[in-house]
């Protein structure tokens, strides 16, 4: 088979649609393996940046990008005509939810339309997270409208991305789940990924692969929401939930630690389970665990503001007129990504309650805040020096970035609400966790 031989000899040309946090790392890893890769994106500023060797993704180094550009194995473009030359096409575009938590797969459909216009004997892989059934119910009919048959004239598969921003696990060591429309589609797609990944796990269908990704993130949503609810209850009982978790971790089996958070953030966990919840209604089925977990997650920013209010009141101050420093904007430590971060709920609420608010994040140096009352605001991170701590009535630690002396913050700040347990000591009287 010509396509299979091209893949095994690394002569296949690969086009990746979407040069975001998933597409770009994939593009460089595949190019590093020896394939020629076209990175396609509709945003010209991204393309210009990439072709200058400047990365806008935290986990991608400029030096790695420059190396692939110099090798001639990678180039970026807005030109979809490159799909005519592509033997393998990977779709890595966003799949957001709208305000009613209904999946928006318009980016996938638009990408598929571009592929359909130029469809030939090639392997097409969807990596964008979506609801089970998307590959079979949406992509397959679009492509077969041209009279070509999946598994014979072209090959179609789903292989969920497992990118975790900030995680240092080498790309090649993250196993890849692959499910094709037919067994031949699965085999060809698995052969492709085997060229640059150490382990490929084929499954029986694209729908199974789609459900695998949803299961992974639903597992985390439900468990983090559960520990958040327990944290709220432990607060009422004056039990230190962090100490409880550390004690439970000593059990060598049957327990996996999850930690409280001001809100589950990021590109996957707060969103992906709701693709499944939406799809379930088609079968007259309601996924109550997912809905409840989402409800608890959405309530967490309110509980953080309540803690701020409580601590200020305990010290004879109100939120109105208080100067508050919000420490951290990214949804987790040591990355620049603020998507779905609690700060977008908490910061506007504090401002509307009359607080004078600054924020500090060494990675996320600018935020766009949208609020129905406040409108749209662009906020910039302050420059941090330990001596400024005394200028604030309270420091709210939302993200525990590494490289900072949190005991110094505890000593220098008047009051601290630490929702990440960044300050380990329980000797300080000016702190609540």
GIDA-V136735 format. One record per residue. N is the residue number from 1. RES is the residue in one letter. SS is DSSP state (a for helix, b for strand, c for the rest). D_LAST is the distance of its C-alpha to the last C-alpha in whole Angstrom. Layout:
N_RES_SS_D_LAST, N_RES_SS_D_LAST
This chain:
1_X_c_61, 2_X_a_61, 3_X_a_57, 4_X_a_56, 5_X_a_58, 6_X_a_57, 7_X_a_53, 8_X_a_54, 9_X_c_56, 10_X_c_53, 11_X_c_56, 12_X_c_54, 13_X_b_53, 14_X_b_49, 15_X_b_48, 16_X_b_44, 17_X_b_43, 18_X_c_40, 19_X_c_39, 20_X_c_35, 21_X_c_32, 22_X_c_34, 23_X_a_38, 24_X_a_38, 25_X_a_36, 26_X_a_39, 27_X_a_42, 28_X_a_41, 29_X_a_41, 30_X_a_44, 31_X_a_46, 32_X_a_45, 33_X_c_47, 34_X_c_50, 35_X_c_50, 36_X_b_51, 37_X_b_48, 38_X_b_48, 39_X_b_45, 40_X_b_45, 41_X_c_43, 42_X_c_44, 43_X_c_42, 44_X_a_44, 45_X_a_42, 46_X_a_40, 47_X_a_44, 48_X_a_45, 49_X_a_42, 50_X_a_42, 51_X_a_46, 52_X_c_45, 53_X_c_43, 54_X_c_40, 55_X_c_37, 56_X_c_34, 57_X_c_32, 58_X_c_29, 59_X_c_31, 60_X_c_34, 61_X_c_36, 62_X_a_38, 63_X_a_40, 64_X_a_40, 65_X_a_41, 66_X_a_44, 67_X_a_45, 68_X_a_46, 69_X_a_48, 70_X_a_50, 71_X_a_51, 72_X_c_52, 73_X_c_50, 74_X_b_48, 75_X_b_48, 76_X_b_46, 77_X_b_48, 78_X_c_48, 79_X_c_51, 80_X_a_51, 81_X_a_55, 82_X_a_53, 83_X_a_53, 84_X_a_56, 85_X_a_56, 86_X_c_53, 87_X_c_54, 88_X_b_50, 89_X_b_48, 90_X_b_44, 91_X_b_42, 92_X_c_39, 93_X_c_38, 94_X_c_35, 95_X_c_35, 96_X_c_32, 97_X_b_32, 98_X_c_33, 99_X_c_31, 100_X_c_32, 101_X_c_31, 102_X_c_35, 103_X_b_35, 104_X_c_37, 105_X_c_39, 106_X_a_42, 107_X_a_41, 108_X_a_42, 109_X_a_45, 110_X_a_46, 111_X_a_46, 112_X_a_48, 113_X_a_50, 114_X_a_51, 115_X_a_51, 116_X_a_54, 117_X_a_56, 118_X_c_56, 119_X_c_56, 120_X_c_58, 121_X_c_58, 122_X_c_54, 123_X_b_51, 124_X_b_48, 125_X_b_45, 126_X_b_42, 127_X_c_38, 128_X_c_37, 129_X_c_34, 130_X_c_36, 131_X_c_37, 132_X_c_39, 133_X_c_43, 134_X_a_42, 135_X_a_45, 136_X_a_47, 137_X_a_47, 138_X_a_47, 139_X_a_48, 140_X_a_51, 141_X_a_53, 142_X_a_52, 143_X_a_54, 144_X_a_56, 145_X_c_58, 146_X_c_60, 147_X_c_62, 148_X_c_60, 149_X_c_58, 150_X_b_55, 151_X_c_56, 152_X_c_59, 153_X_c_59, 154_X_b_56, 155_X_b_52, 156_X_b_49, 157_X_b_46, 158_X_b_42, 159_X_c_40, 160_X_c_36, 161_X_c_34, 162_X_c_31, 163_X_c_30, 164_X_c_27, 165_X_c_26, 166_X_c_25, 167_X_c_26, 168_X_c_28, 169_X_c_30, 170_X_c_34, 171_X_a_35, 172_X_a_38, 173_X_a_36, 174_X_c_34, 175_X_c_37, 176_X_b_38, 177_X_b_39, 178_X_b_42, 179_X_b_44, 180_X_b_47, 181_X_c_49, 182_X_c_52, 183_X_a_52, 184_X_a_54, 185_X_a_51, 186_X_a_49, 187_X_a_51, 188_X_a_51, 189_X_a_48, 190_X_a_47, 191_X_a_49, 192_X_a_48, 193_X_a_45, 194_X_c_46, 195_X_c_47, 196_X_c_44, 197_X_c_42, 198_X_c_42, 199_X_c_41, 200_X_b_42, 201_X_b_41, 202_X_b_44, 203_X_c_44, 204_X_c_46, 205_X_c_46, 206_X_a_44, 207_X_a_42, 208_X_a_41, 209_X_a_39, 210_X_a_38, 211_X_a_36, 212_X_a_35, 213_X_a_33, 214_X_a_31, 215_X_a_31, 216_X_a_29, 217_X_a_26, 218_X_a_26, 219_X_a_25, 220_X_a_22, 221_X_a_21, 222_X_a_22, 223_X_a_20, 224_X_a_17, 225_X_a_17, 226_X_a_17, 227_X_a_14, 228_X_a_13, 229_X_a_14, 230_X_a_14, 231_X_a_10, 232_X_a_11, 233_X_a_13, 234_X_a_11, 235_X_a_9, 236_X_a_12, 237_X_a_14, 238_X_c_11, 239_X_c_11, 240_X_c_8, 241_X_a_9, 242_X_a_9, 243_X_a_11, 244_X_a_13, 245_X_a_14, 246_X_a_15, 247_X_a_17, 248_X_a_19, 249_X_c_19, 250_X_c_22, 251_X_c_24, 252_X_c_27, 253_X_c_28, 254_X_c_27, 255_X_c_23, 256_X_c_21, 257_X_c_18, 258_X_c_16, 259_X_c_12, 260_X_c_10, 261_X_c_11, 262_X_c_11, 263_X_c_15, 264_X_c_17, 265_X_c_19, 266_X_c_22, 267_X_c_26, 268_X_c_26, 269_X_a_24, 270_X_a_23, 271_X_a_27, 272_X_a_29, 273_X_a_29, 274_X_a_30, 275_X_a_33, 276_X_a_34, 277_X_a_33, 278_X_a_35, 279_X_a_38, 280_X_a_38, 281_X_a_39, 282_X_a_42, 283_X_a_43, 284_X_c_42, 285_X_c_38, 286_X_c_35, 287_X_c_32, 288_X_a_30, 289_X_a_27, 290_X_a_27, 291_X_a_27, 292_X_a_24, 293_X_a_22, 294_X_a_22, 295_X_a_22, 296_X_a_18, 297_X_a_18, 298_X_a_19, 299_X_a_17, 300_X_a_14, 301_X_a_14, 302_X_a_15, 303_X_a_12, 304_X_a_10, 305_X_a_13, 306_X_a_12, 307_X_a_9, 308_X_a_11, 309_X_a_14, 310_X_a_12, 311_X_a_11, 312_X_a_14, 313_X_a_16, 314_X_a_15, 315_X_c_16, 316_X_c_19, 317_X_c_19, 318_X_c_19, 319_X_c_18, 320_X_c_22, 321_X_c_23, 322_X_c_20, 323_X_b_19, 324_X_b_16, 325_X_b_16, 326_X_b_15, 327_X_b_14, 328_X_c_16, 329_X_c_18, 330_X_c_19, 331_X_c_18, 332_X_c_17, 333_X_c_17, 334_X_c_20, 335_X_c_22, 336_X_c_24, 337_X_c_24, 338_X_c_22, 339_X_c_24, 340_X_c_22, 341_X_c_18, 342_X_c_16, 343_X_a_17, 344_X_a_20, 345_X_a_19, 346_X_a_16, 347_X_a_18, 348_X_a_21, 349_X_a_20, 350_X_a_18, 351_X_a_22, 352_X_a_24, 353_X_c_22, 354_X_c_23, 355_X_c_21, 356_X_b_22, 357_X_b_20, 358_X_b_20, 359_X_b_19, 360_X_b_19, 361_X_c_20, 362_X_c_22, 363_X_c_24, 364_X_c_23, 365_X_c_25, 366_X_b_26, 367_X_b_25, 368_X_b_27, 369_X_b_26, 370_X_b_28, 371_X_b_27, 372_X_c_30, 373_X_c_30, 374_X_c_29, 375_X_b_31, 376_X_b_31, 377_X_b_29, 378_X_b_29, 379_X_b_26, 380_X_b_26, 381_X_c_23, 382_X_c_24, 383_X_c_25, 384_X_c_22, 385_X_c_23, 386_X_a_21, 387_X_a_23, 388_X_a_22, 389_X_a_18, 390_X_a_20, 391_X_a_21, 392_X_c_18, 393_X_c_17, 394_X_b_13, 395_X_b_12, 396_X_b_10, 397_X_b_9, 398_X_c_11, 399_X_c_13, 400_X_c_13, 401_X_c_16, 402_X_c_18, 403_X_c_20, 404_X_c_18, 405_X_c_17, 406_X_a_13, 407_X_a_14, 408_X_a_16, 409_X_a_14, 410_X_a_12, 411_X_a_15, 412_X_a_17, 413_X_c_15, 414_X_c_15, 415_X_c_11, 416_X_b_8, 417_X_b_6, 418_X_b_5, 419_X_c_5, 420_X_c_7, 421_X_c_6, 422_X_c_9, 423_X_c_9, 424_X_c_10, 425_X_c_11, 426_X_c_9, 427_X_c_12, 428_X_c_11, 429_X_c_11, 430_X_c_10, 431_X_b_7, 432_X_b_4, 433_X_c_0
